[in-house]
Amino acid sequence: MKLGLIVKEPYASMIVKGLKIWEIRKRRTNVRGEIYIISKGFVVGKVELVDVLGPFTVEELSKHEEKHRVEYEVLKRYAGDSKLYAWVLEKAEEFEKPLKVKVPKGAQIWVRLNL
């Protein structure tokens, strides 16, 4: 079973183009290996999830904006009172033709995919 990570735009496109190598989340994950990036009901590419760093404060993460591409104010709003984690991504691949997938109602982070 393959896993898809739900990511909002413009970040999903940045990830699959290799421009965003840290995905910022409020939780760590034990998932490692190849994952698919899902945006607006389409698998737009894939990456390798190789590590999770943190926890970080917003201030600490703001020093690494070139890796995660998220502006300070957006990070601050997202974090609230939480610490944040950087999911480290490598080997980005953008699909020439995105694949339509069914995202189950209520899914917010992971989707099991039959590709």
Buried (B, 14 or more C-beta within 10 A) or exposed (E): EBBBBBBEEEBBBBBBEBBBBBBBBBEBBEBEEEBBBBBEEBBBBBBBBEEBBBBBEBEEBBEBEEBBBBEEEEBBEBBEEEBBBBBBBEEBBBBEEBBEBEBEEEEEBBBEBEE
